[in-house]
Amino acid sequence: WGLLGRRWMSAPAQDGISEKEALDRVMMIVKAHPKVNPAKLTQSSHFMNDLGLDSLDVVEIVMGFEEEFVLYIPDEVADKLVSVPAAVDFVAKHPKAK
Amino acid sequence: ASLAARRDAQRRRVCRLYRKALHHTLDWVIFREPFYKEASKLRARFDVNKDVVDVDAIERLIVKGEAEFKKFQHPEPYAVPWSPEGVTYARNPPLPAEVCIFY
């Protein structure tokens, strides 16, 4: 009777991750980039303005997000992830973020 | 004005080319340490042309880069399973809420 009413063969509910965990992991990934100065990194850093990163560095960081959270980020969306709050927002709202 | 727009579009093209090149490099070189080496080499190649200002020269470089990428891209790039290029895309779509399976 455990199967009664449970849709166990369909896709399970994907909840994503909490905001706090998303923030922690995003900060960890940005810190791991060799060109980032961890002292300057805050919760609301903009990659190009505050941290002085190049657009190619931003591409590398976004690729880090894709690998860490096992996400598929299309090009148009990846163009917009240019700051820590934007990235945290995107990851926390994504239903399939691991 | 339109020059800035052209530069912007070129910046976006370069970023997308770099992104795809990085992903396909990871597909060819599956292990992490050689991948970091190859990624550094790729980044160095991109950085050589960092300070080019002339729009037409940049255009030519981008076209050359995209042609080279077409030659060296991986035939079966890895995609996240649930993504549109992935393996499990639309495999088990969630049932509508009113359907319940009774056994």
N, CA and C atoms of all chains as a GROMACS GRO file, in nm:
protein
  603
    1TRP      N    1   0.081  -0.120   0.000
    1TRP     CA    2   0.000   0.000   0.000
    1TRP      C    3   0.085   0.125   0.000
    2GLY      N    4   0.214   0.104   0.007
    2GLY     CA    5   0.299   0.223   0.000
    2GLY      C    6   0.296   0.288  -0.136
    3LEU      N    7   0.249   0.211  -0.236
    3LEU     CA    8   0.245   0.269  -0.370
    3LEU      C    9   0.117   0.342  -0.399
    4LEU      N   10   0.024   0.336  -0.306
    4LEU     CA   11  -0.108   0.393  -0.333
    4LEU      C   12  -0.095   0.543  -0.349
    5GLY      N   13  -0.134   0.593  -0.465
    5GLY     CA   14  -0.134   0.737  -0.485
    5GLY      C   15   0.004   0.797  -0.505
    6ARG      N   16   0.111   0.717  -0.497
    6ARG     CA   17   0.244   0.775  -0.518
    6ARG      C   18   0.283   0.756  -0.663
    7ARG      N   19   0.329   0.865  -0.723
    7ARG     CA   20   0.366   0.853  -0.863
    7ARG      C   21   0.515   0.820  -0.867
    8TRP      N   22   0.545   0.693  -0.834
    8TRP     CA   23   0.687   0.660  -0.817
    8TRP      C   24   0.759   0.634  -0.947
    9MET      N   25   0.688   0.625  -1.056
    9MET     CA   26   0.760   0.606  -1.182
    9MET      C   27   0.780   0.736  -1.257
   10SER      N   28   0.721   0.843  -1.210
   10SER     CA   29   0.740   0.970  -1.280
   10SER      C   30   0.855   1.047  -1.217
   11ALA      N   31   0.886   1.162  -1.274
   11ALA     CA   32   1.002   1.238  -1.228
   11ALA      C   33   0.980   1.284  -1.083
   12PRO      N   34   1.078   1.261  -0.997
   12PRO     CA   35   1.060   1.306  -0.859
   12PRO      C   36   1.064   1.457  -0.850
   13ALA      N   37   1.007   1.509  -0.742
   13ALA     CA   38   1.004   1.654  -0.723
   13ALA      C   39   1.146   1.704  -0.699
   14GLN      N   40   1.188   1.800  -0.779
   14GLN     CA   41   1.321   1.855  -0.764
   14GLN      C   42   1.311   1.984  -0.685
   15ASP      N   43   1.380   1.987  -0.573
   15ASP     CA   44   1.362   2.106  -0.491
   15ASP      C   45   1.476   2.205  -0.506
   16GLY      N   46   1.591   2.162  -0.557
   16GLY     CA   47   1.701   2.256  -0.563
   16GLY      C   48   1.766   2.269  -0.427
   17ILE      N   49   1.839   2.377  -0.409
   17ILE     CA   50   1.910   2.396  -0.282
   17ILE      C   51   1.870   2.528  -0.219
   18SER      N   52   1.897   2.538  -0.088
   18SER     CA   53   1.855   2.657  -0.014
   18SER      C   54   1.945   2.774  -0.051
   19GLU      N   55   1.898   2.894  -0.017
   19GLU     CA   56   1.974   3.015  -0.051
   19GLU      C   57   2.108   3.020   0.018
   20LYS      N   58   2.107   2.978   0.147
   20LYS     CA   59   2.230   2.990   0.224
   20LYS      C   60   2.335   2.896   0.167
   21GLU      N   61   2.292   2.772   0.137
   21GLU     CA   62   2.388   2.677   0.083
   21GLU      C   63   2.438   2.724  -0.054
   22ALA      N   64   2.345   2.780  -0.133
   22ALA     CA   65   2.386   2.831  -0.264
   22ALA      C   66   2.489   2.941  -0.248
   23LEU      N   67   2.465   3.030  -0.151
   23LEU     CA   68   2.561   3.139  -0.130
   23LEU      C   69   2.698   3.085  -0.091
   24ASP      N   70   2.698   2.988   0.003
   24ASP     CA   71   2.827   2.934   0.048
   24ASP      C   72   2.904   2.874  -0.068
   25ARG      N   73   2.833   2.791  -0.147
   25ARG     CA   74   2.904   2.722  -0.253
   25ARG      C   75   2.947   2.816  -0.365
   26VAL      N   76   2.865   2.917  -0.393
   26VAL     CA   77   2.902   3.013  -0.497
   26VAL      C   78   3.028   3.089  -0.455
   27MET      N   79   3.029   3.132  -0.327
   27MET     CA   80   3.148   3.205  -0.278
   27MET      C   81   3.271   3.115  -0.286
   28MET      N   82   3.252   2.988  -0.253
   28MET     CA   83   3.366   2.895  -0.256
   28MET      C   84   3.422   2.883  -0.397
   29ILE      N   85   3.331   2.875  -0.496
   29ILE     CA   86   3.376   2.861  -0.634
   29ILE      C   87   3.447   2.987  -0.680
   30VAL      N   88   3.391   3.103  -0.646
   30VAL     CA   89   3.455   3.227  -0.691
   30VAL      C   90   3.591   3.243  -0.624
   31LYS      N   91   3.600   3.201  -0.496
   31LYS     CA   92   3.729   3.212  -0.427
   31LYS      C   93   3.833   3.122  -0.491
   32ALA      N   94   3.789   3.009  -0.546
   32ALA     CA   95   3.884   2.913  -0.601
   32ALA      C   96   3.947   2.962  -0.729
   33HIS      N   97   3.894   3.066  -0.787
   33HIS     CA   98   3.951   3.116  -0.912
   33HIS      C   99   4.083   3.185  -0.881
   34PRO      N  100   4.190   3.156  -0.954
   34PRO     CA  101   4.322   3.210  -0.917
   34PRO      C  102   4.331   3.362  -0.923
   35LYS      N  103   4.249   3.426  -1.010
   35LYS     CA  104   4.265   3.570  -1.023
   35LYS      C  105   4.182   3.648  -0.922
   36VAL      N  106   4.108   3.580  -0.837
   36VAL     CA  107   4.020   3.650  -0.744
   36VAL      C  108   4.093   3.674  -0.613
   37ASN      N  109   4.085   3.794  -0.561
   37ASN     CA  110   4.143   3.830  -0.433
   37ASN      C  111   4.038   3.803  -0.326
   38PRO      N  112   4.054   3.701  -0.240
   38PRO     CA  113   3.947   3.666  -0.146
   38PRO      C  114   3.915   3.776  -0.046
   39ALA      N  115   4.010   3.868  -0.024
   39ALA     CA  116   3.982   3.975   0.073
   39ALA      C  117   3.877   4.070   0.018
   40LYS      N  118   3.871   4.082  -0.117
   40LYS     CA  119   3.776   4.178  -0.173
   40LYS      C  120   3.640   4.117  -0.196
   41LEU      N  121   3.628   3.988  -0.172
   41LEU     CA  122   3.504   3.920  -0.210
   41LEU      C  123   3.399   3.940  -0.103
   42THR      N  124   3.284   3.995  -0.140
   42THR     CA  125   3.173   4.010  -0.045
   42THR      C  126   3.051   3.944  -0.106
   43GLN      N  127   2.941   3.956  -0.031
   43GLN     CA  128   2.819   3.892  -0.079
   43GLN      C  129   2.764   3.958  -0.203
   44SER      N  130   2.798   4.084  -0.225
   44SER     CA  131   2.737   4.155  -0.337
   44SER      C  132   2.843   4.200  -0.435
   45SER      N  133   2.948   4.120  -0.453
   45SER     CA  134   3.052   4.163  -0.547
   45SER      C  135   3.006   4.143  -0.689
   46HIS      N  136   3.042   4.241  -0.772
   46HIS     CA  137   3.023   4.229  -0.915
   46HIS      C  138   3.156   4.182  -0.971
   47PHE      N  139   3.154   4.079  -1.057
   47PHE     CA  140   3.282   4.020  -1.098
   47PHE      C  141   3.369   4.119  -1.172
   48MET      N  142   3.307   4.194  -1.267
   48MET     CA  143   3.392   4.278  -1.350
   48MET      C  144   3.421   4.411  -1.284
   49ASN      N  145   3.321   4.467  -1.210
   49ASN     CA  146   3.344   4.599  -1.151
   49ASN      C  147   3.421   4.590  -1.020
   50ASP      N  148   3.375   4.502  -0.927
   50ASP     CA  149   3.437   4.500  -0.794
   50ASP      C  150   3.565   4.417  -0.792
   51LEU      N  151   3.562   4.300  -0.856
   51LEU     CA  152   3.677   4.212  -0.845
   51LEU      C  153   3.774   4.230  -0.959
   52GLY      N  154   3.742   4.317  -1.055
   52GLY     CA  155   3.835   4.344  -1.162
   52GLY      C  156   3.863   4.227  -1.253
   53LEU      N  157   3.763   4.144  -1.277
   53LEU     CA  158   3.786   4.026  -1.360
   53LEU      C  159   3.752   4.055  -1.505
   54ASP      N  160   3.811   3.975  -1.592
   54ASP     CA  161   3.789   3.987  -1.735
   54ASP      C  162   3.662   3.910  -1.772
   55SER      N  163   3.610   3.934  -1.893
   55SER     CA  164   3.490   3.859  -1.933
   55SER      C  165   3.520   3.712  -1.948
   56LEU      N  166   3.644   3.679  -1.989
   56LEU     CA  167   3.679   3.537  -2.000
   56LEU      C  168   3.688   3.472  -1.862
   57ASP      N  169   3.731   3.550  -1.762
   57ASP     CA  170   3.732   3.496  -1.625
   57ASP      C  171   3.591   3.466  -1.579
   58VAL      N  172   3.498   3.555  -1.617
   58VAL     CA  173   3.358   3.531  -1.580
   58VAL      C  174   3.309   3.402  -1.645
   59VAL      N  175   3.351   3.381  -1.770
   59VAL     CA  176   3.313   3.256  -1.838
   59VAL      C  177   3.365   3.136  -1.760
   60GLU      N  178   3.490   3.147  -1.711
   60GLU     CA  179   3.545   3.035  -1.636
   60GLU      C  180   3.469   3.011  -1.508
   61ILE      N  181   3.430   3.120  -1.441
   61ILE     CA  182   3.357   3.106  -1.314
   61ILE      C  183   3.221   3.043  -1.339
   62VAL      N  184   3.154   3.086  -1.448
   62VAL     CA  185   3.022   3.028  -1.478
   62VAL      C  186   3.035   2.880  -1.509
   63MET      N  187   3.147   2.845  -1.577
   63MET     CA  188   3.168   2.703  -1.601
   63MET      C  189   3.187   2.628  -1.470
   64GLY      N  190   3.253   2.694  -1.374
   64GLY     CA  191   3.265   2.633  -1.241
   64GLY      C  192   3.129   2.608  -1.178
   65PHE      N  193   3.036   2.704  -1.194
   65PHE     CA  194   2.900   2.685  -1.142
   65PHE      C  195   2.834   2.566  -1.208
   66GLU      N  196   2.849   2.559  -1.341
   66GLU     CA  197   2.786   2.449  -1.414
   66GLU      C  198   2.834   2.314  -1.364
   67GLU      N  199   2.965   2.307  -1.332
   67GLU     CA  200   3.018   2.178  -1.290
   67GLU      C  201   2.982   2.147  -1.147
   68GLU      N  202   2.981   2.250  -1.062
   68GLU     CA  203   2.955   2.226  -0.920
   68GLU      C  204   2.811   2.186  -0.897
   69PHE      N  205   2.718   2.260  -0.959
   69PHE     CA  206   2.576   2.235  -0.932
   69PHE      C  207   2.512   2.145  -1.034
   70VAL      N  208   2.592   2.090  -1.126
   70VAL     CA  209   2.541   2.001  -1.231
   70VAL      C  210   2.423   2.067  -1.302
   71LEU      N  211   2.446   2.184  -1.355
   71LEU     CA  212   2.341   2.258  -1.422
   71LEU      C  213   2.373   2.272  -1.570
   72TYR      N  214   2.266   2.295  -1.645
   72TYR     CA  215   2.285   2.335  -1.784
   72TYR      C  216   2.248   2.482  -1.793
   73ILE      N  217   2.345   2.566  -1.825
   73ILE     CA  218   2.320   2.710  -1.830
   73ILE      C  219   2.333   2.752  -1.975
   74PRO      N  220   2.223   2.786  -2.043
   74PRO     CA  221   2.233   2.831  -2.183
   74PRO      C  222   2.307   2.964  -2.193
   75ASP      N  223   2.351   2.995  -2.315
   75ASP     CA  224   2.439   3.109  -2.334
   75ASP      C  225   2.376   3.241  -2.291
   76GLU      N  226   2.246   3.257  -2.323
   76GLU     CA  227   2.182   3.386  -2.294
   76GLU      C  228   2.177   3.408  -2.143
   77VAL      N  229   2.152   3.301  -2.069
   77VAL     CA  230   2.145   3.314  -1.924
   77VAL      C  231   2.283   3.336  -1.867
   78ALA      N  232   2.382   3.268  -1.926
   78ALA     CA  233   2.518   3.280  -1.873
   78ALA      C  234   2.571   3.421  -1.890
   79ASP      N  235   2.524   3.493  -1.995
   79ASP     CA  236   2.568   3.631  -2.013
   79ASP      C  237   2.526   3.718  -1.896
   80LYS      N  238   2.418   3.679  -1.827
   80LYS     CA  239   2.367   3.768  -1.723
   80LYS      C  240   2.426   3.739  -1.586
   81LEU      N  241   2.494   3.624  -1.570
   81LEU     CA  242   2.546   3.591  -1.437
   81LEU      C  243   2.678   3.662  -1.417
   82VAL      N  244   2.673   3.791  -1.387
   82VAL     CA  245   2.797   3.868  -1.376
   82VAL      C  246   2.823   3.916  -1.235
   83SER      N  247   2.748   3.869  -1.138
   83SER     CA  248   2.778   3.911  -1.001
   83SER      C  249   2.736   3.799  -0.908
   84VAL      N  250   2.787   3.806  -0.785
   84VAL     CA  251   2.758   3.701  -0.688
   84VAL      C  252   2.608   3.693  -0.657
   85PRO      N  253   2.537   3.806  -0.629
   85PRO     CA  254   2.393   3.792  -0.600
   85PRO      C  255   2.314   3.737  -0.717
   86ALA      N  256   2.352   3.773  -0.841
   86ALA     CA  257   2.281   3.719  -0.957
   86ALA      C  258   2.299   3.568  -0.965
   87ALA      N  259   2.423   3.522  -0.940
   87ALA     CA  260   2.450   3.379  -0.947
   87ALA      C  261   2.376   3.304  -0.836
   88VAL      N  262   2.378   3.359  -0.715
   88VAL     CA  263   2.311   3.292  -0.602
   88VAL      C  264   2.162   3.283  -0.630
   89ASP      N  265   2.106   3.394  -0.683
   89ASP     CA  266   1.965   3.396  -0.718
   89ASP      C  267   1.931   3.286  -0.817
   90PHE      N  268   2.011   3.278  -0.923
   90PHE     CA  269   1.985   3.181  -1.028
   90PHE      C  270   1.993   3.040  -0.974
   91VAL      N  271   2.097   3.012  -0.895
   91VAL     CA  272   2.118   2.875  -0.848
   91VAL      C  273   2.009   2.836  -0.747
   92ALA      N  274   1.973   2.930  -0.658
   92ALA     CA  275   1.875   2.895  -0.554
   92ALA      C  276   1.739   2.871  -0.617
   93LYS      N  277   1.711   2.942  -0.729
   93LYS     CA  278   1.577   2.926  -0.788
   93LYS      C  279   1.572   2.807  -0.883
   94HIS      N  280   1.687   2.755  -0.922
   94HIS     CA  281   1.684   2.649  -1.022
   94HIS      C  282   1.639   2.519  -0.959
   95PRO      N  283   1.536   2.452  -1.015
   95PRO     CA  284   1.484   2.333  -0.949
   95PRO      C  285   1.578   2.214  -0.954
   96LYS      N  286   1.673   2.216  -1.049
   96LYS     CA  287   1.755   2.096  -1.065
   96LYS      C  288   1.894   2.113  -1.009
   97ALA      N  289   1.918   2.217  -0.931
   97ALA     CA  290   2.052   2.236  -0.877
   97ALA      C  291   2.079   2.132  -0.771
   98LYS      N  292   2.195   2.064  -0.782
   98LYS     CA  293   2.225   1.960  -0.684
   98LYS      C  294   2.307   2.017  -0.571
   99ALA      N  295   2.864   5.494  -3.133
   99ALA     CA  296   2.744   5.430  -3.078
   99ALA      C  297   2.732   5.290  -3.136
  100SER      N  298   2.725   5.284  -3.269
  100SER     CA  299   2.713   5.151  -3.328
  100SER      C  300   2.845   5.076  -3.314
  101LEU      N  301   2.955   5.152  -3.300
  101LEU     CA  302   3.083   5.087  -3.276
  101LEU      C  303   3.081   5.014  -3.144
  102ALA      N  304   3.025   5.079  -3.041
  102ALA     CA  305   3.015   5.013  -2.910
  102ALA      C  306   2.927   4.890  -2.919
  103ALA      N  307   2.818   4.901  -2.999
  103ALA     CA  308   2.729   4.786  -3.013
  103ALA      C  309   2.801   4.671  -3.081
  104ARG      N  310   2.883   4.708  -3.184
  104ARG     CA  311   2.958   4.602  -3.254
  104ARG      C  312   3.059   4.537  -3.162
  105ARG      N  313   3.128   4.623  -3.082
  105ARG     CA  314   3.227   4.568  -2.990
  105ARG      C  315   3.160   4.476  -2.889
  106ASP      N  316   3.040   4.520  -2.843
  106ASP     CA  317   2.964   4.440  -2.748
  106ASP      C  318   2.930   4.303  -2.805
  107ALA      N  319   2.879   4.306  -2.931
  107ALA     CA  320   2.840   4.180  -2.995
  107ALA      C  321   2.962   4.091  -3.011
  108GLN      N  322   3.077   4.154  -3.044
  108GLN     CA  323   3.199   4.075  -3.060
  108GLN      C  324   3.244   4.016  -2.927
  109ARG      N  325   3.228   4.098  -2.820
  109ARG     CA  326   3.266   4.046  -2.688
  109ARG      C  327   3.184   3.922  -2.655
  110ARG      N  328   3.051   3.932  -2.685
  110ARG     CA  329   2.964   3.818  -2.655
  110ARG      C  330   3.005   3.697  -2.738
  111ARG      N  331   3.040   3.719  -2.866
  111ARG     CA  332   3.080   3.606  -2.952
  111ARG      C  333   3.206   3.541  -2.898
  112VAL      N  334   3.300   3.625  -2.853
  112VAL     CA  335   3.425   3.570  -2.801
  112VAL      C  336   3.397   3.489  -2.676
  113CYS      N  337   3.309   3.542  -2.589
  113CYS     CA  338   3.280   3.470  -2.465
  113CYS      C  339   3.216   3.336  -2.496
  114ARG      N  340   3.123   3.334  -2.593
  114ARG     CA  341   3.057   3.207  -2.624
  114ARG      C  342   3.153   3.109  -2.687
  115LEU      N  343   3.243   3.162  -2.773
  115LEU     CA  344   3.343   3.074  -2.834
  115LEU      C  345   3.432   3.014  -2.726
  116TYR      N  346   3.474   3.099  -2.630
  116TYR     CA  347   3.561   3.050  -2.522
  116TYR      C  348   3.489   2.946  -2.440
  117ARG      N  349   3.358   2.971  -2.413
  117ARG     CA  350   3.281   2.877  -2.331
  117ARG      C  351   3.271   2.742  -2.400
  118LYS      N  352   3.235   2.744  -2.530
  118LYS     CA  353   3.221   2.618  -2.601
  118LYS      C  354   3.356   2.548  -2.612
  119ALA      N  355   3.463   2.626  -2.636
  119ALA     CA  356   3.595   2.565  -2.648
  119ALA      C  357   3.634   2.498  -2.517
  120LEU      N  358   3.601   2.564  -2.403
  120LEU     CA  359   3.635   2.507  -2.273
  120LEU      C  360   3.560   2.376  -2.252
  121HIS      N  361   3.429   2.376  -2.284
  121HIS     CA  362   3.350   2.254  -2.265
  121HIS      C  363   3.401   2.141  -2.351
  122HIS      N  364   3.436   2.172  -2.477
  122HIS     CA  365   3.482   2.065  -2.565
  122HIS      C  366   3.621   2.019  -2.527
  123THR      N  367   3.704   2.110  -2.471
  123THR     CA  368   3.834   2.067  -2.422
  123THR      C  369   3.816   1.967  -2.310
  124LEU      N  370   3.717   1.995  -2.222
  124LEU     CA  371   3.691   1.901  -2.114
  124LEU      C  372   3.642   1.768  -2.169
  125ASP      N  373   3.573   1.770  -2.284
  125ASP     CA  374   3.526   1.645  -2.342
  125ASP      C  375   3.641   1.564  -2.400
  126TRP      N  376   3.737   1.634  -2.462
  126TRP     CA  377   3.851   1.561  -2.516
  126TRP      C  378   3.942   1.511  -2.405
  127VAL      N  379   3.975   1.602  -2.312
  127VAL     CA  380   4.067   1.571  -2.203
  127VAL      C  381   3.982   1.545  -2.081
  128ILE      N  382   3.952   1.419  -2.051
  128ILE     CA  383   3.851   1.394  -1.949
  128ILE      C  384   3.903   1.412  -1.807
  129PHE      N  385   4.033   1.399  -1.784
  129PHE     CA  386   4.083   1.409  -1.647
  129PHE      C  387   4.112   1.553  -1.612
  130ARG      N  388   4.108   1.584  -1.479
  130ARG     CA  389   4.110   1.724  -1.438
  130ARG      C  390   4.245   1.790  -1.458
  131GLU      N  391   4.357   1.723  -1.415
  131GLU     CA  392   4.485   1.794  -1.419
  131GLU      C  393   4.525   1.830  -1.562
  132PRO      N  394   4.519   1.734  -1.659
  132PRO     CA  395   4.550   1.776  -1.796
  132PRO      C  396   4.452   1.879  -1.848
  133PHE      N  397   4.326   1.872  -1.799
  133PHE     CA  398   4.230   1.970  -1.846
  133PHE      C  399   4.270   2.109  -1.801
  134TYR      N  400   4.319   2.123  -1.677
  134TYR     CA  401   4.360   2.256  -1.631
  134TYR      C  402   4.475   2.309  -1.715
  135LYS      N  403   4.568   2.218  -1.752
  135LYS     CA  404   4.681   2.262  -1.836
  135LYS      C  405   4.630   2.309  -1.971
  136GLU      N  406   4.541   2.229  -2.033
  136GLU     CA  407   4.489   2.267  -2.165
  136GLU      C  408   4.409   2.396  -2.156
  137ALA      N  409   4.334   2.411  -2.046
  137ALA     CA  410   4.254   2.533  -2.031
  137ALA      C  411   4.345   2.655  -2.018
  138SER      N  412   4.460   2.637  -1.945
  138SER     CA  413   4.552   2.750  -1.934
  138SER      C  414   4.609   2.786  -2.071
  139LYS      N  415   4.640   2.680  -2.150
  139LYS     CA  416   4.695   2.708  -2.285
  139LYS      C  417   4.593   2.782  -2.369
  140LEU      N  418   4.467   2.735  -2.360
  140LEU     CA  419   4.361   2.801  -2.438
  140LEU      C  420   4.346   2.945  -2.397
  141ARG      N  421   4.350   2.969  -2.265
  141ARG     CA  422   4.333   3.105  -2.215
  141ARG      C  423   4.449   3.192  -2.261
  142ALA      N  424   4.571   3.134  -2.265
  142ALA     CA  425   4.687   3.211  -2.310
  142ALA      C  426   4.670   3.250  -2.456
  143ARG      N  427   4.615   3.156  -2.537
  143ARG     CA  428   4.592   3.189  -2.678
  143ARG      C  429   4.490   3.301  -2.694
  144PHE      N  430   4.387   3.299  -2.609
  144PHE     CA  431   4.290   3.408  -2.616
  144PHE      C  432   4.351   3.538  -2.567
  145ASP      N  433   4.439   3.530  -2.467
  145ASP     CA  434   4.494   3.653  -2.409
  145ASP      C  435   4.593   3.721  -2.501
  146VAL      N  436   4.651   3.646  -2.597
  146VAL     CA  437   4.749   3.706  -2.688
  146VAL      C  438   4.684   3.822  -2.764
  147ASN      N  439   4.557   3.805  -2.801
  147ASN     CA  440   4.489   3.906  -2.881
  147ASN      C  441   4.401   3.996  -2.797
  148LYS      N  442   4.435   4.010  -2.669
  148LYS     CA  443   4.345   4.082  -2.578
  148LYS      C  444   4.333   4.229  -2.614
  149ASP      N  445   4.444   4.291  -2.662
  149ASP     CA  446   4.445   4.437  -2.674
  149ASP      C  447   4.418   4.486  -2.814
  150VAL      N  448   4.367   4.402  -2.899
  150VAL     CA  449   4.337   4.446  -3.036
  150VAL      C  450   4.219   4.541  -3.031
  151VAL      N  451   4.231   4.657  -3.099
  151VAL     CA  452   4.126   4.759  -3.091
  151VAL      C  453   4.046   4.766  -3.221
  152ASP      N  454   4.111   4.735  -3.332
  152ASP     CA  455   4.046   4.751  -3.461
  152ASP      C  456   3.935   4.648  -3.477
  153VAL      N  457   3.813   4.697  -3.509
  153VAL     CA  458   3.695   4.610  -3.510
  153VAL      C  459   3.707   4.503  -3.617
  154ASP      N  460   3.762   4.540  -3.734
  154ASP     CA  461   3.771   4.441  -3.842
  154ASP      C  462   3.872   4.333  -3.811
  155ALA      N  463   3.983   4.373  -3.746
  155ALA     CA  464   4.083   4.273  -3.708
  155ALA      C  465   4.024   4.174  -3.609
  156ILE      N  466   3.945   4.230  -3.512
  156ILE     CA  467   3.880   4.141  -3.415
  156ILE      C  468   3.787   4.045  -3.486
  157GLU      N  469   3.711   4.100  -3.586
  157GLU     CA  470   3.617   4.016  -3.660
  157GLU      C  471   3.690   3.902  -3.727
  158ARG      N  472   3.804   3.935  -3.789
  158ARG     CA  473   3.879   3.829  -3.858
  158ARG      C  474   3.928   3.724  -3.762
  159LEU      N  475   3.976   3.770  -3.643
  159LEU     CA  476   4.025   3.675  -3.544
  159LEU      C  477   3.914   3.584  -3.496
  160ILE      N  478   3.794   3.643  -3.475
  160ILE     CA  479   3.683   3.561  -3.426
  160ILE      C  480   3.646   3.456  -3.530
  161VAL      N  481   3.643   3.498  -3.658
  161VAL     CA  482   3.606   3.403  -3.763
  161VAL      C  483   3.706   3.289  -3.770
  162LYS      N  484   3.836   3.327  -3.757
  162LYS     CA  485   3.940   3.224  -3.759
  162LYS      C  486   3.922   3.128  -3.641
  163GLY      N  487   3.893   3.188  -3.524
  163GLY     CA  488   3.876   3.106  -3.404
  163GLY      C  489   3.760   3.010  -3.418
  164GLU      N  490   3.648   3.061  -3.474
  164GLU     CA  491   3.530   2.974  -3.486
  164GLU      C  492   3.554   2.863  -3.586
  165ALA      N  493   3.630   2.893  -3.694
  165ALA     CA  494   3.662   2.788  -3.791
  165ALA      C  495   3.748   2.681  -3.725
  166GLU      N  496   3.846   2.726  -3.644
  166GLU     CA  497   3.930   2.628  -3.578
  166GLU      C  498   3.852   2.545  -3.478
  167PHE      N  499   3.756   2.612  -3.411
  167PHE     CA  500   3.673   2.537  -3.316
  167PHE      C  501   3.592   2.433  -3.390
  168LYS      N  502   3.538   2.467  -3.507
  168LYS     CA  503   3.458   2.370  -3.581
  168LYS      C  504   3.540   2.248  -3.616
  169LYS      N  505   3.671   2.270  -3.643
  169LYS     CA  506   3.753   2.155  -3.678
  169LYS      C  507   3.780   2.065  -3.559
  170PHE      N  508   3.794   2.127  -3.439
  170PHE     CA  509   3.844   2.047  -3.328
  170PHE      C  510   3.735   2.009  -3.228
  171GLN      N  511   3.608   2.040  -3.257
  171GLN     CA  512   3.504   2.012  -3.157
  171GLN      C  513   3.483   1.862  -3.143
  172HIS      N  514   3.438   1.826  -3.022
  172HIS     CA  515   3.419   1.685  -2.989
  172HIS      C  516   3.292   1.633  -3.058
  173PRO      N  517   3.295   1.510  -3.114
  173PRO     CA  518   3.176   1.460  -3.183
  173PRO      C  519   3.060   1.429  -3.090
  174GLU      N  520   3.089   1.394  -2.964
  174GLU     CA  521   2.980   1.362  -2.871
  174GLU      C  522   3.003   1.437  -2.742
  175PRO      N  523   2.970   1.566  -2.741
  175PRO     CA  524   2.997   1.642  -2.619
  175PRO      C  525   2.907   1.597  -2.505
  176TYR      N  526   2.963   1.602  -2.384
  176TYR     CA  527   2.884   1.564  -2.268
  176TYR      C  528   2.785   1.676  -2.237
  177ALA      N  529   2.661   1.636  -2.212
  177ALA     CA  530   2.561   1.735  -2.173
  177ALA      C  531   2.495   1.684  -2.046
  178VAL      N  532   2.456   1.777  -1.961
  178VAL     CA  533   2.385   1.742  -1.839
  178VAL      C  534   2.259   1.665  -1.878
  179PRO      N  535   2.232   1.549  -1.813
  179PRO     CA  536   2.127   1.459  -1.863
  179PRO      C  537   1.991   1.523  -1.888
  180TRP      N  538   1.947   1.611  -1.798
  180TRP     CA  539   1.813   1.665  -1.817
  180TRP      C  540   1.810   1.784  -1.912
  181SER      N  541   1.927   1.825  -1.964
  181SER     CA  542   1.928   1.940  -2.054
  181SER      C  543   1.876   1.900  -2.191
  182PRO      N  544   1.842   1.996  -2.276
  182PRO     CA  545   1.787   1.962  -2.408
  182PRO      C  546   1.881   1.876  -2.493
  183GLU      N  547   2.014   1.886  -2.472
  183GLU     CA  548   2.102   1.798  -2.548
  183GLU      C  549   2.136   1.671  -2.474
  184GLY      N  550   2.079   1.654  -2.354
  184GLY     CA  551   2.120   1.542  -2.271
  184GLY      C  552   2.043   1.415  -2.303
  185VAL      N  553   2.070   1.313  -2.222
  185VAL     CA  554   2.020   1.180  -2.252
  185VAL      C  555   1.879   1.160  -2.196
  186THR      N  556   1.852   1.216  -2.078
  186THR     CA  557   1.724   1.189  -2.015
  186THR      C  558   1.626   1.303  -2.039
  187TYR      N  559   1.648   1.382  -2.142
  187TYR     CA  560   1.559   1.495  -2.166
  187TYR      C  561   1.418   1.443  -2.192
  188ALA      N  562   1.320   1.492  -2.116
  188ALA     CA  563   1.179   1.454  -2.130
  188ALA      C  564   1.159   1.303  -2.119
  189ARG      N  565   1.248   1.237  -2.042
  189ARG     CA  566   1.235   1.091  -2.032
  189ARG      C  567   1.116   1.054  -1.946
  190ASN      N  568   1.108   1.113  -1.826
  190ASN     CA  569   0.995   1.084  -1.735
  190ASN      C  570   0.928   1.214  -1.702
  191PRO      N  571   0.846   1.267  -1.788
  191PRO     CA  572   0.785   1.395  -1.754
  191PRO      C  573   0.694   1.378  -1.635
  192PRO      N  574   0.686   1.478  -1.549
  192PRO     CA  575   0.600   1.464  -1.431
  192PRO      C  576   0.455   1.455  -1.473
  193LEU      N  577   0.381   1.364  -1.407
  193LEU     CA  578   0.241   1.346  -1.442
  193LEU      C  579   0.160   1.465  -1.392
  194PRO      N  580   0.047   1.492  -1.456
  194PRO     CA  581  -0.039   1.598  -1.401
  194PRO      C  582  -0.091   1.556  -1.264
  195ALA      N  583  -0.124   1.655  -1.183
  195ALA     CA  584  -0.148   1.628  -1.041
  195ALA      C  585  -0.270   1.540  -1.020
  196GLU      N  586  -0.366   1.542  -1.116
  196GLU     CA  587  -0.488   1.467  -1.086
  196GLU      C  588  -0.474   1.320  -1.118
  197VAL      N  589  -0.361   1.280  -1.180
  197VAL     CA  590  -0.347   1.139  -1.214
  197VAL      C  591  -0.279   1.066  -1.100
  198CYS      N  592  -0.340   0.960  -1.050
  198CYS     CA  593  -0.278   0.879  -0.945
  198CYS      C  594  -0.277   0.735  -0.993
  199ILE      N  595  -0.165   0.668  -0.976
  199ILE     CA  596  -0.159   0.528  -1.016
  199ILE      C  597  -0.194   0.442  -0.897
  200PHE      N  598  -0.295   0.359  -0.910
  200PHE     CA  599  -0.335   0.270  -0.802
  200PHE      C  600  -0.294   0.129  -0.838
  201TYR      N  601  -0.238   0.062  -0.740
  201TYR     CA  602  -0.195  -0.077  -0.764
  201TYR      C  603  -0.277  -0.171  -0.681
   0.00000   0.00000   0.00000
